[in-house]
Amino acid sequence: MLLRLFLLFTCVPLVELVLLLQVGSIIGALNTILLVIFTGMLGAYLARQQGIRTFQTIQSLMARGEMPGEPLVDALLILLAGFLLITPGILTDLLGFLMLVPATRAPLRRWIRRQLERRLSAVNTTIHYREPE
């Protein structure tokens, strides 16, 4: 876990810096800055719109007494996409926009479900239930 965090907080910013420098050398520093600002604003707007829509879906399902499993995961992914999109960078923007597209969000949702099921089944096998006396 510590290695993953180290890689996340060191490698991702380094890759972002290299990408921003390369883009800046092609389109210019001012255009690169404007691009980062524009994608951040557009991403925040899109994440907000999808977040509101997903929240309404969650409320509707709960009002009918249904468990909103997939919409809750969607809400988490949309929130993560929003964070990625307001983070300056090319790679984070790309990942954030991909998370906002429902067609690319679906495989992530399935992967998260498999991970949760795997972890929950591991927990269930280690918990021993005692019958009430």
N, C-alpha and C positions, 0 to 999 in steps of 0.2 A: 504494500500500500504506500509506504514511504517513497519507494522508487517511482511509482506512478505519479505521485504528487510532485516529486522532483522533476520528472520529465515534463509534466504538464506546465509547471511554472517556470521552467527554463527553456525547454525546446520549443514550445509553442510561441513564446515571444520572440525567440531568435528567428524562427521561420517567418513570422510575421514581419519582422524588421527587414529581413532579406527581401521578401516579396515587395514590401512597400518601397524599398530602395530601388528595386528593379523597375517597378511600375513608375516610380518618380523619374527615373532616368529616361523612360520612354515618353511619358506624357507631361512631364514637368512636375515640380514640387507643388505649385499652387493647385494644379488640376488634381493631383493625388490627394491633397488635403480636402479639396471640395468633394471628391469622390467618396472619401471616408465619411465626411459629414453627411452627404446625401444618402449613402447606404444606411448609415445609422438612423437618420430620420425616417427614411422609407421603411426600414425594418421595424422600428418602434411602432409606426403607424399600422403596418400589416399585422404585427404581433398583437397589438391592441384589438384590432378588428376581429381577428381569429379567436383571441382570448374571450372577447365578449360573446361571440357566437358559441363557443364551446361551453362557457359558463351557462348560457341559456339552455343548451342541450342538457347539461348536468341537472339544472333545476327542473326541466321538463321530465326527465327520467325519474328523478327522485319524487316528484309530485305524483307520478303514476305508481310509485312503490318499487321501481326497478333500481338495480344497482348500476351506477354509471361507470363501470370499470374502464372501458376503452376511452370514453371522454375524459376521465381523470388522468389517464396516461397522456392523452393528447394535450391536456392543459399543462401538464408538467413539461412536455416537449416544447410547447409554444412558449412557456416561460423561459426555458433554457435557450430557445432560439432568440428570444428578445434580448437576453443577456449577451449572447454571442454577437448579435447585430449592433448593439451599442458599444461593444468593445472595438476599438480601432484596429483594423486589420483586414487583409484580403481573405485569408484562410477562415477566420472566424465568421466573416460575413457570408462566405460561401456555405459553410456548415449551417449557419443560422437560416439562410434562405432555403436550403434543402429541408430543414426541419419544419418550415412553414408550408411546404407543398404537401398536401395530403397523400399524394401517391408515394412520396419518398419517406413520409412520416410513418406510413403503415409498416414497412419492414422493421423500423426501429421499435415500434410498438410491439410487434411480434417478438423481437429479440428480448425486450424488457420483460415481457410476459414469461418467456422461457426461463430467463434468469431468475425471476421471482419464484416461479414454480419449482425450479431446481433447488433454490435456497430454502423454500418452505418445506419441501419434502425432506431435505436434510435435517431441518429443525424438528419436524414431526417424528422422524425416526429416533431422535435422541431424547425426546420427551416421553416419559413414562406416565401414563395416566393411572391414578389410583381410584378405584371405585369407592363411592361414598359408603360409609358404614351404616 
